[in-house]
């Protein structure tokens, strides 16, 4: 099975989606399963992991409902208040929904140090008790904290979203690359090769711009801890679905068929227990 391990759906309104500014006008609208399904079919993708966008439990239940209604959505990464004193009760409730596989917090919108907060660390540790994964959404400036978190929570399975958003447009590599190497030394950390086109120059990127970053991720994590994600529809501000997929198909062409199967499906199936 070919899996897109990172995509979104939303009912657009300008209040909840204020982060979609006028530069991103292309995605200032609703995106739902019927919009994505024909695109997946055209690109021979069998299933997806649907990831939260708004930090509410209501949205988590809403996207879980979409997953229950659409078989191609194989898993959901939701949101819950990981600092809450009633976290265990929330996770018990979410256990009623088998397609919910893990959780995410939009840490890129938080201050440096957020992931060191004892109540947050405790919440992340609790996820492992309920067999939930955690998606790390950060900027490179927060990677040191991510290392701390993953070391402190060795029983929790982590995946880094979007390669930790390296500064591809500015071609900055070394500090980000050093932290990727350190994160890869932790066996409970995986990495999504996703969301790259939106970190590049939206209007003039070329596929070779991404290769040095992919070199570092592949060299660090190997083929067993990398998974493909489109970041659709966010990717549309810089690339059509097929364009972002072709960057990775072209780069990974040098691998064996079985190695490509890991990156484009099996690793996500194993990580999220799809």
Legacy VTK file of the C-alpha trace (Angstrom):
# vtk DataFile Version 3.0
C-alpha trace
ASCII
DATASET POLYDATA
POINTS 274 float
0.000 0.000 0.000
1.111 3.534 -0.822
0.406 5.939 2.043
0.421 9.726 2.206
1.275 10.140 5.893
0.388 13.821 6.172
-2.623 15.672 4.755
-5.363 17.989 6.022
-9.044 18.797 5.563
-10.896 21.887 6.724
-14.069 23.938 6.424
-12.595 27.347 5.730
-13.465 30.523 7.598
-11.263 33.599 7.993
-11.321 33.497 11.812
-10.090 29.959 12.487
-7.764 30.064 9.494
-6.255 33.520 9.898
-2.822 31.966 9.237
-3.890 31.486 5.608
-2.993 35.018 4.487
-3.614 36.629 1.104
-0.303 35.308 -0.215
-1.880 31.869 0.262
-5.127 32.812 -1.502
-5.085 29.508 -3.366
-6.000 27.660 -0.159
-8.468 30.202 1.252
-11.326 27.738 0.797
-12.624 24.457 2.176
-10.867 21.179 1.362
-12.708 17.913 1.919
-12.321 14.204 1.092
-14.111 14.489 -2.236
-11.460 17.029 -3.330
-8.526 14.755 -2.521
-9.768 11.289 -3.484
-9.475 11.721 -7.286
-5.984 13.208 -6.835
-4.874 10.220 -4.775
-6.295 7.845 -7.381
-4.462 9.681 -10.167
-1.189 9.409 -8.237
-1.734 5.781 -7.162
-1.871 6.573 -3.444
-4.009 4.071 -1.508
-4.489 5.788 1.833
-3.687 8.766 4.024
-3.054 9.953 7.548
-5.267 12.967 8.291
-3.592 15.524 10.586
-5.153 18.195 12.795
-5.026 21.906 11.974
-6.990 23.627 14.757
-6.194 22.942 18.388
-9.606 21.799 19.575
-10.996 18.418 20.538
-14.056 19.295 18.461
-11.906 19.314 15.337
-10.332 16.004 16.344
-13.777 14.406 16.542
-14.786 16.069 13.267
-11.796 14.766 11.303
-12.237 11.355 12.919
-15.780 11.423 11.546
-14.386 12.107 8.080
-12.033 9.150 8.529
-14.883 6.875 9.570
-16.863 7.925 6.476
-13.953 7.595 4.017
-12.035 4.344 3.940
-8.984 5.886 2.254
-8.286 7.855 5.471
-6.455 5.145 7.380
-5.473 7.124 10.476
-5.968 10.431 12.283
-3.510 12.621 14.214
-5.644 14.779 16.467
-5.231 17.363 19.186
-5.896 17.245 22.899
-4.588 19.388 25.744
-1.444 17.498 26.652
-0.908 19.719 29.704
-4.364 18.996 31.120
-4.759 17.304 34.478
-7.617 15.333 32.923
-5.531 14.090 29.987
-6.000 10.430 30.889
-9.774 10.805 30.818
-9.513 12.457 27.373
-7.328 9.667 26.029
-9.720 7.056 27.422
-12.486 8.794 25.462
-10.425 8.882 22.258
-9.705 5.151 22.587
-13.310 4.633 21.471
-12.230 5.790 17.992
-9.791 3.276 16.485
-8.726 5.511 13.599
-7.189 8.061 16.006
-3.540 7.004 16.097
-1.708 9.943 17.638
-1.676 13.594 18.581
0.041 16.850 17.671
0.495 20.298 19.134
1.442 23.258 16.927
4.684 23.871 18.805
6.014 26.043 15.965
3.605 28.692 17.298
4.964 28.441 20.857
8.000 29.947 22.559
11.329 28.130 22.627
11.272 25.986 25.771
7.617 24.943 25.454
8.576 21.285 25.036
10.576 21.360 28.278
7.556 22.326 30.382
7.140 19.490 32.934
3.375 19.324 32.386
3.875 18.967 28.617
6.600 16.341 29.060
4.297 14.432 31.414
1.532 14.564 28.808
3.837 13.209 26.116
4.887 10.382 28.426
1.217 9.591 29.051
0.617 9.162 25.302
2.828 6.075 25.311
0.689 4.485 28.040
-2.237 4.623 25.605
-0.171 3.546 22.597
-0.470 6.942 20.876
2.214 8.568 18.731
3.251 12.228 18.728
3.938 14.424 15.673
6.612 17.087 16.304
5.780 20.309 14.416
8.621 22.778 14.966
11.031 25.246 13.422
14.797 24.604 13.427
15.181 26.943 16.423
13.172 24.434 18.484
15.074 21.302 17.486
17.246 21.313 20.608
14.081 21.144 22.708
12.800 18.297 20.530
15.944 16.308 21.319
15.333 16.922 25.027
11.704 15.790 24.721
12.466 12.616 22.777
15.271 11.679 25.186
13.052 12.317 28.202
10.182 10.261 26.740
11.922 7.146 25.357
8.719 5.082 25.318
6.831 7.552 23.114
7.121 7.185 19.340
7.800 10.530 17.636
7.749 11.653 14.036
9.163 15.008 12.920
6.789 16.801 10.561
8.198 18.483 7.444
11.873 17.757 8.258
11.528 20.370 11.073
11.013 23.051 8.399
14.594 23.778 7.287
15.275 27.176 5.730
15.311 25.877 2.161
14.619 29.254 0.555
17.731 30.700 2.241
19.743 27.498 1.674
20.664 27.245 5.355
21.790 23.747 6.171
24.508 23.185 8.778
22.820 23.865 12.133
19.591 22.156 11.045
21.614 19.223 9.698
23.507 18.811 12.977
20.254 18.613 14.921
18.713 16.160 12.426
21.702 13.900 13.023
21.252 14.141 16.804
17.511 13.446 16.556
18.156 10.427 14.348
20.393 8.935 17.051
17.256 8.454 19.162
15.571 5.209 18.062
12.065 6.452 18.975
12.239 9.327 16.449
11.108 9.118 12.805
10.913 11.798 10.112
8.329 12.793 7.504
9.658 13.948 4.152
6.805 16.385 3.720
6.074 20.084 3.533
9.297 20.975 1.743
7.926 23.048 -1.133
6.399 25.621 1.209
9.808 26.198 2.838
11.364 26.910 -0.589
10.754 29.809 -2.957
7.107 29.172 -3.835
7.395 30.504 -7.366
10.830 29.421 -8.536
11.891 26.233 -6.729
13.442 23.357 -8.633
13.577 19.783 -7.417
17.350 19.872 -6.940
16.894 22.570 -4.243
15.652 19.847 -1.899
18.222 17.158 -2.558
20.847 18.243 -0.009
18.188 18.262 2.734
16.982 14.841 1.643
20.610 13.634 1.577
20.948 14.578 5.240
17.619 13.042 6.301
18.237 9.815 4.387
21.819 9.610 5.639
20.664 10.157 9.217
17.420 8.188 9.517
17.958 5.591 6.805
15.102 4.030 4.842
13.418 2.492 7.912
12.432 5.711 9.728
11.354 8.025 6.892
7.780 8.369 5.603
6.261 10.311 2.747
3.657 13.026 3.329
2.203 15.561 0.898
1.048 18.283 3.314
-1.896 18.733 0.927
-3.617 21.176 0.583
-1.001 23.486 2.161
1.475 22.364 -0.511
-0.757 23.913 -3.186
0.637 27.390 -2.509
3.876 26.155 -4.084
3.140 22.912 -5.960
0.385 20.660 -7.218
0.081 17.255 -5.552
1.849 15.470 -8.393
4.687 18.021 -8.418
5.601 17.620 -4.748
5.333 13.840 -5.086
7.587 13.834 -8.144
10.359 15.615 -6.210
10.545 12.623 -3.899
9.979 9.990 -6.556
12.853 11.485 -8.525
15.165 11.694 -5.504
14.415 8.179 -4.205
14.640 6.600 -7.669
18.150 5.391 -6.741
16.717 3.108 -4.034
15.527 -0.468 -4.443
11.833 -1.207 -4.869
11.605 -2.602 -1.327
13.313 0.515 0.101
10.899 2.795 -1.761
7.990 0.710 -0.462
9.135 1.469 3.087
9.243 5.241 2.561
6.024 5.466 0.530
3.919 3.165 2.677
5.209 0.474 5.005
6.925 2.793 7.495
3.767 4.851 7.982
1.664 1.685 8.332
4.008 0.372 11.006
4.455 3.683 12.864
0.759 4.587 13.038
-0.478 0.954 13.154
-2.785 1.606 10.210
LINES 1 275
274 0 1 2 3 4 5 6 7 8 9 10 11 12 13 14 15 16 17 18 19 20 21 22 23 24 25 26 27 28 29 30 31 32 33 34 35 36 37 38 39 40 41 42 43 44 45 46 47 48 49 50 51 52 53 54 55 56 57 58 59 60 61 62 63 64 65 66 67 68 69 70 71 72 73 74 75 76 77 78 79 80 81 82 83 84 85 86 87 88 89 90 91 92 93 94 95 96 97 98 99 100 101 102 103 104 105 106 107 108 109 110 111 112 113 114 115 116 117 118 119 120 121 122 123 124 125 126 127 128 129 130 131 132 133 134 135 136 137 138 139 140 141 142 143 144 145 146 147 148 149 150 151 152 153 154 155 156 157 158 159 160 161 162 163 164 165 166 167 168 169 170 171 172 173 174 175 176 177 178 179 180 181 182 183 184 185 186 187 188 189 190 191 192 193 194 195 196 197 198 199 200 201 202 203 204 205 206 207 208 209 210 211 212 213 214 215 216 217 218 219 220 221 222 223 224 225 226 227 228 229 230 231 232 233 234 235 236 237 238 239 240 241 242 243 244 245 246 247 248 249 250 251 252 253 254 255 256 257 258 259 260 261 262 263 264 265 266 267 268 269 270 271 272 273
